[in-house]
Amino acid sequence: MSLANYIERDIESRIRNHRELPCAMTLQCLATHYNVSLTPVREATESLLQRGLLVKMGNRRLAVSSHLADVPLDSEDHLAPPPPIDWDQVITRHILLLSLRGEAIFMREEALAERLEIGRTLLRQVFSRLAGAGIIDHVPRRGWRVRPLNEADLAAYLDVRITLEKRALELAIPRLVKADLETMLAGNLPLDGSSTPRLDNQLHQYFIEKSENRYIRDFFARHGGYYRALFDYAALGADVIAEMATQHRQILSDLIKGENERAISGLAEHIRSQQPAVKQVITHLESQAMKMEKSQSPSMISSLREHSRTTASEVAEANPALEKSFQKSPDYQQAYTE
């Protein structure tokens, strides 16, 4: 399903089931709500206008057609459509699992596109975005190379990260905005017994951007995406989230109070303490990869599509049998890599 079709079907479902529309019916508001460009929104709304479900108002907003506003619910069940597949997310997970082999692997573009049932153009677009985020490497005249994952590489990355992020904060201090710091402080909630802990990681990128040092920004743009993706694909426990949120709050509180040296020292310690958490993520992914290699599945595409809508941990909790649908045949790595 294309983005335009998804948006059209979602709005139609809301109209026919007399449910609240997603936002003010302007192209920009809809694009923001669905997190897309204006193009698919324009295609979707044009189709809805032609079909008579929407009308264009004098203020350039769209509205539900008056002949539908008071129509009782149909006997037909107009279900909301499933969200479109996030191919960046699906292929990132595939890459992370391949990286656990601990060696540089070149992916076979044609074979992977055929098995995922997508076009090579779409696959190249995804690969280009992931290469820009540092998740894979593009080697001229060779193709797309998976980065090997191992503890030595993790230790080396964290060592450089501590040095550069400390320097970024030192450079950023004159340009920090108190209101920004207070917003990020409120976004990090520790485990206090009365609420679920919440982690807001944006302070790291905030310090990097405020440093206004293009070499520091370039390092994190090239190499930071891979380790951010690791955290996205393995659910951290509430205790880990609470500990990291507490450390964030201490750093931000120190900066708000003007205790800059303490904040810089706290930042370095915070990054250093993430190594066990990243190892936990690696262990989680390794266990997934091992399960996949021990069993067979007739359809890789169905498993990857399913995973694009739910995390592995959610599947395991909801239905252990369903987790097997994430598994692949033993010849998987030979078929889709070189």
Backbone torsions as a table, in degrees:
resi	resn	phi	psi	omega
1	MET	NA	131.1	178.6
2	SER	-77.1	164.7	177.6
3	LEU	-60.8	-40.9	-179.7
4	ALA	-62.6	-42.9	178.7
5	ASN	-64.5	-40.5	179.1
6	TYR	-62.0	-46.2	-178.9
7	ILE	-63.0	-44.4	179.5
8	GLU	-60.3	-47.4	-178.0
9	ARG	-67.7	-34.8	179.9
10	ASP	-67.3	-45.4	179.3
11	ILE	-65.1	-41.1	178.6
12	GLU	-61.8	-42.0	178.6
13	SER	-60.6	-42.2	179.4
14	ARG	-63.6	-41.8	-178.5
15	ILE	-65.5	-49.5	-173.8
16	ARG	-72.1	-23.7	176.9
17	ASN	-98.4	9.6	178.6
18	HIS	54.1	40.4	176.5
19	ARG	-98.1	161.3	-177.7
20	GLU	-62.4	137.3	176.4
21	LEU	-69.9	155.2	-171.4
22	PRO	-63.3	-30.5	-178.5
23	CYS	-172.3	-172.8	173.7
24	ALA	-57.9	135.2	-170.8
25	MET	-84.2	67.2	169.8
26	THR	-117.5	156.8	-178.1
27	LEU	-59.8	-43.2	-177.1
28	GLN	-66.5	-42.7	180.0
29	CYS	-64.6	-41.3	178.8
30	LEU	-66.2	-39.4	178.2
31	ALA	-62.4	-39.7	178.2
32	THR	-66.8	-43.5	-179.0
33	HIS	-61.5	-45.2	-176.8
34	TYR	-89.1	-0.4	177.3
35	ASN	57.5	49.3	-179.6
36	VAL	-136.1	174.2	173.9
37	SER	-76.6	177.2	-179.3
38	LEU	-71.2	-23.5	-172.8
39	THR	-60.1	-54.3	179.7
40	PRO	-65.5	-30.1	177.4
41	VAL	-66.5	-42.8	179.7
42	ARG	-63.5	-41.9	179.0
43	GLU	-63.1	-43.7	-177.9
44	ALA	-65.2	-46.5	-177.0
45	THR	-69.8	-34.0	176.8
46	GLU	-62.2	-41.5	178.3
47	SER	-65.0	-42.1	179.5
48	LEU	-66.1	-34.7	176.0
49	LEU	-66.5	-44.6	-179.3
50	GLN	-64.5	-32.9	-179.2
51	ARG	-84.4	-3.1	175.7
52	GLY	82.2	11.2	178.3
53	LEU	-82.4	-28.7	177.3
54	LEU	-121.9	155.9	172.3
55	VAL	-129.8	154.5	-179.8
56	LYS	-95.0	127.9	-178.1
57	MET	-90.9	169.9	-179.3
58	GLY	-66.2	-28.3	179.9
59	ASN	-85.2	13.6	177.9
60	ARG	74.9	1.7	173.6
61	ARG	-84.1	163.4	176.8
62	LEU	-102.1	153.6	179.0
63	ALA	-144.6	159.1	176.2
64	VAL	-67.9	136.3	179.6
65	SER	-57.5	135.9	-173.5
66	SER	-61.6	-30.9	-178.4
67	HIS	-74.5	-9.8	176.4
68	LEU	-101.2	-21.2	-172.4
69	ALA	-59.9	-35.8	-176.1
70	ASP	-107.9	9.2	179.5
71	VAL	-74.0	131.5	177.8
72	PRO	-65.3	163.1	-179.8
73	LEU	-59.2	138.0	176.0
74	ASP	-68.4	158.0	170.9
75	SER	-70.0	-28.1	177.5
76	GLU	-68.4	139.2	-178.4
77	ASP	-89.7	108.2	-179.8
78	HIS	-91.3	87.5	-178.0
79	LEU	-75.2	146.8	173.5
80	ALA	-65.4	139.8	-177.7
81	PRO	-72.2	151.5	172.3
82	PRO	-66.3	148.6	-179.4
83	PRO	-64.5	150.5	178.3
84	PRO	-65.0	155.4	-178.6
85	ILE	-69.2	132.1	174.6
86	ASP	-88.1	94.4	-174.6
87	TRP	-67.6	-28.8	174.7
88	ASP	-59.5	-43.5	-178.7
89	GLN	-68.9	-44.1	-179.0
90	VAL	-61.1	-47.5	-175.3
91	ILE	-74.7	-31.0	175.2
92	THR	-61.3	-44.4	178.3
93	ARG	-61.3	-42.0	177.5
94	HIS	-58.7	-43.2	-179.1
95	ILE	-66.6	-42.4	-179.4
96	LEU	-61.8	-40.8	179.6
97	LEU	-66.9	-38.3	176.2
98	LEU	-64.7	-35.2	-176.3
99	SER	-65.6	-18.9	-179.3
100	LEU	-69.2	-11.1	176.2
101	ARG	-69.2	-15.3	175.2
102	GLY	77.5	18.2	179.5
103	GLU	-142.9	154.2	179.2
104	ALA	-70.5	125.9	-176.5
105	ILE	-125.2	134.5	173.2
106	PHE	-94.5	128.6	-178.6
107	MET	-85.2	140.3	178.6
108	ARG	-86.9	107.6	-172.2
109	GLU	-61.5	-47.7	-175.5
110	GLU	-64.1	-45.1	-177.8
111	ALA	-66.2	-41.5	-178.6
112	LEU	-67.6	-42.1	179.1
113	ALA	-61.5	-40.9	-179.8
114	GLU	-65.1	-42.5	-177.2
115	ARG	-71.7	-33.7	177.8
116	LEU	-79.0	-11.0	-179.4
117	GLU	63.1	43.0	175.0
118	ILE	-130.2	164.0	178.9
119	GLY	-76.5	154.6	178.7
120	ARG	-66.6	-29.2	178.0
121	THR	-62.8	-46.7	178.0
122	LEU	-62.2	-43.3	-179.3
123	LEU	-61.5	-42.1	178.7
124	ARG	-63.7	-38.9	178.2
125	GLN	-61.4	-43.3	178.1
126	VAL	-64.4	-46.9	178.7
127	PHE	-57.3	-41.3	-179.5
128	SER	-62.6	-42.5	178.8
129	ARG	-65.9	-41.5	-179.1
130	LEU	-69.2	-33.5	175.4
131	ALA	-65.9	-39.2	177.5
132	GLY	-64.5	-28.0	179.3
133	ALA	-89.1	0.1	177.8
134	GLY	81.3	14.8	-177.6
135	ILE	-85.5	-33.9	172.0
136	ILE	-132.1	168.9	178.6
137	ASP	-112.7	139.6	173.4
138	HIS	-102.3	120.5	-179.4
139	VAL	-108.0	115.9	-178.2
140	PRO	-53.1	134.3	178.6
141	ARG	65.7	6.1	177.0
142	ARG	-119.9	-39.1	179.4
143	GLY	120.8	-146.3	-171.3
144	TRP	-108.3	121.4	-173.7
145	ARG	-110.1	130.6	176.3
146	VAL	-79.2	133.9	177.7
147	ARG	-76.9	131.8	177.0
148	PRO	-71.1	142.7	179.2
149	LEU	-109.0	123.9	174.8
150	ASN	-154.7	165.4	-174.6
151	GLU	-68.1	-31.2	178.8
152	ALA	-64.3	-41.5	178.3
153	ASP	-65.9	-39.7	177.3
154	LEU	-60.0	-47.0	-178.9
155	ALA	-62.7	-40.4	-180.0
156	ALA	-65.3	-41.3	179.4
157	TYR	-64.0	-46.6	-178.7
158	LEU	-63.7	-34.3	178.8
159	ASP	-62.2	-47.4	179.0
160	VAL	-69.7	-38.2	-179.2
161	ARG	-60.5	-43.2	179.7
162	ILE	-58.4	-47.4	-178.2
163	THR	-61.1	-48.2	-174.5
164	LEU	-74.7	-35.7	-178.6
165	GLU	-74.8	-33.4	172.5
166	LYS	-60.7	-45.2	179.4
167	ARG	-64.8	-37.7	178.1
168	ALA	-60.7	-42.7	179.7
169	LEU	-66.6	-40.5	177.4
170	GLU	-57.3	-44.5	-179.9
171	LEU	-71.6	-29.8	-174.6
172	ALA	-80.1	-23.8	-171.6
173	ILE	-49.6	-44.7	179.5
174	PRO	-65.3	-17.8	-175.7
175	ARG	-107.6	3.9	179.1
176	LEU	-69.7	142.4	-180.0
177	VAL	-108.6	124.3	-175.7
178	LYS	-56.9	-40.8	-179.6
179	ALA	-62.0	-37.3	177.2
180	ASP	-64.4	-43.6	-179.8
181	LEU	-63.3	-39.8	-179.7
182	GLU	-68.0	-36.0	177.1
183	THR	-64.2	-44.2	179.2
184	MET	-68.0	-34.0	177.1
185	LEU	-60.9	-44.4	-179.9
186	ALA	-67.3	-24.1	-179.0
187	GLY	-79.0	-10.2	178.7
188	ASN	-110.2	113.7	-178.0
189	LEU	-114.3	123.9	177.0
190	PRO	-76.7	174.6	178.1
191	LEU	-84.9	106.8	-176.9
192	ASP	-115.3	8.0	178.3
193	GLY	90.1	-20.8	-177.6
194	SER	-109.3	-9.3	-178.4
195	SER	-147.7	161.0	178.0
196	THR	-77.6	134.7	179.2
197	PRO	-63.3	147.6	-179.0
198	ARG	-133.8	137.0	-177.1
199	LEU	-116.7	128.5	175.0
200	ASP	-120.8	111.3	-173.2
201	ASN	-91.1	3.9	-169.7
202	GLN	-70.0	-13.1	180.0
203	LEU	-60.7	-33.2	-178.8
204	HIS	-63.8	-49.6	178.9
205	GLN	-66.9	-32.6	178.3
206	TYR	-61.3	-46.6	178.5
207	PHE	-62.4	-41.0	-178.8
208	ILE	-64.3	-45.0	179.5
209	GLU	-66.8	-41.6	-178.9
210	LYS	-70.2	-16.3	177.6
211	SER	-67.6	-26.7	-178.2
212	GLU	55.8	32.1	176.8
213	ASN	-110.1	111.0	-172.7
214	ARG	-68.9	-24.0	179.7
215	TYR	-74.9	-37.5	174.8
216	ILE	-66.5	-44.2	178.8
217	ARG	-60.7	-39.1	-178.5
218	ASP	-65.3	-40.2	179.0
219	PHE	-59.2	-48.0	-176.8
220	PHE	-72.5	-31.1	175.9
221	ALA	-65.5	-36.0	-177.2
222	ARG	-80.8	-35.5	-169.7
223	HIS	-119.5	-16.6	-175.3
224	GLY	-75.0	-28.2	-174.9
225	GLY	-61.7	-35.2	-177.5
226	TYR	-62.2	-47.0	-177.3
227	TYR	-76.6	-28.0	172.3
228	ARG	-63.9	-40.0	179.4
229	ALA	-63.3	-35.0	178.1
230	LEU	-57.2	-45.6	-179.5
231	PHE	-65.9	-32.1	-179.3
232	ASP	-66.4	-25.6	-173.0
233	TYR	-105.5	10.4	172.9
234	ALA	-143.7	118.6	-176.5
235	ALA	-67.4	126.0	176.4
236	LEU	-82.3	144.7	178.8
237	GLY	-68.9	159.8	-178.3
238	ALA	-60.6	-33.6	-179.1
239	ASP	-67.7	-37.4	178.3
240	VAL	-68.7	-43.9	178.6
241	ILE	-60.7	-43.9	-179.4
242	ALA	-62.7	-42.2	-179.8
243	GLU	-64.1	-44.2	180.0
244	MET	-67.1	-38.4	178.4
245	ALA	-64.5	-38.9	177.7
246	THR	-63.1	-42.0	177.9
247	GLN	-64.7	-41.0	176.4
248	HIS	-59.3	-45.9	-178.2
249	ARG	-61.5	-38.5	179.7
250	GLN	-65.7	-43.5	178.5
251	ILE	-60.9	-47.9	-177.5
252	LEU	-67.4	-39.7	178.2
253	SER	-62.7	-42.0	178.7
254	ASP	-62.4	-40.6	178.9
255	LEU	-66.5	-41.1	178.6
256	ILE	-62.2	-37.2	-179.7
257	LYS	-82.4	-4.4	179.2
258	GLY	84.1	11.0	178.7
259	GLU	-88.9	70.8	-168.5
260	ASN	-67.3	-42.4	-178.7
261	GLU	-62.7	-39.5	178.1
262	ARG	-66.0	-37.4	179.1
263	ALA	-65.3	-41.9	180.0
264	ILE	-64.1	-43.8	178.0
265	SER	-64.0	-40.4	178.9
266	GLY	-65.1	-35.4	178.2
267	LEU	-64.0	-44.6	179.7
268	ALA	-61.7	-42.8	-179.7
269	GLU	-67.1	-37.1	178.6
270	HIS	-62.1	-46.2	179.7
271	ILE	-64.7	-42.7	-179.1
272	ARG	-61.5	-35.3	-177.1
273	SER	-75.2	-9.1	-179.0
274	GLN	-77.8	-15.8	-176.3
275	GLN	-57.3	-45.5	176.5
276	PRO	-61.4	-35.8	179.6
277	ALA	-66.4	-40.5	178.6
278	VAL	-67.1	-38.2	176.5
279	LYS	-61.3	-37.1	177.5
280	GLN	-62.9	-40.6	177.8
281	VAL	-63.6	-44.3	179.8
282	ILE	-60.5	-44.5	179.2
283	THR	-60.0	-42.1	179.1
284	HIS	-60.5	-46.5	-178.7
285	LEU	-68.6	-36.9	177.5
286	GLU	-61.8	-39.3	179.2
287	SER	-65.6	-37.1	175.9
288	GLN	-62.6	-45.5	-177.9
289	ALA	-62.9	-39.7	179.8
290	MET	-65.2	-41.5	177.9
291	LYS	-60.9	-40.3	-177.8
292	MET	-65.9	-38.2	-177.9
293	GLU	-72.8	-19.9	-176.5
294	LYS	-88.8	-7.0	-177.4
295	SER	-137.7	173.9	-176.6
296	GLN	-119.9	152.9	175.4
297	SER	-143.0	135.9	-178.4
298	PRO	-73.4	-16.2	-174.8
299	SER	-140.4	107.9	175.2
300	MET	-71.2	-38.7	-174.6
301	ILE	-62.7	-40.0	-179.3
302	SER	-65.0	-37.4	-179.2
303	SER	-69.5	-41.6	-179.4
304	LEU	-69.0	-37.0	177.3
305	ARG	-65.4	-42.3	178.9
306	GLU	-61.4	-40.8	-177.0
307	HIS	-69.4	-23.3	178.5
308	SER	-68.3	-14.1	-179.3
309	ARG	-108.6	-10.3	-178.5
310	THR	-154.5	147.7	-178.5
311	THR	-80.5	160.1	-179.1
312	ALA	-61.9	-37.3	-179.0
313	SER	-66.9	-36.6	178.2
314	GLU	-66.6	-39.2	179.5
315	VAL	-63.8	-45.5	-177.5
316	ALA	-60.8	-37.7	-179.5
317	GLU	-73.5	-38.9	-175.0
318	ALA	-76.9	-39.7	-176.0
319	ASN	-162.0	100.2	-177.6
320	PRO	-57.0	-32.0	-179.3
321	ALA	-66.7	-33.6	-178.4
322	LEU	-67.4	-27.8	-179.6
323	GLU	-60.0	-27.5	179.7
324	LYS	-65.4	-20.0	178.3
325	SER	-69.7	-11.0	175.6
326	PHE	-82.8	-4.3	-168.9
327	GLN	-89.6	156.7	-174.2
328	LYS	-126.6	165.8	-177.9
329	SER	-74.0	158.2	-176.8
330	PRO	-61.9	-25.9	-178.3
331	ASP	-88.8	11.9	-176.0
332	TYR	-57.7	-51.2	-175.5
333	GLN	-65.9	-37.0	179.6
334	GLN	-68.8	-33.1	-174.6
335	ALA	-75.0	-31.4	-170.4
336	TYR	-116.5	5.3	175.7
337	THR	-133.8	167.3	178.2
338	GLU	-111.7	NA	NA
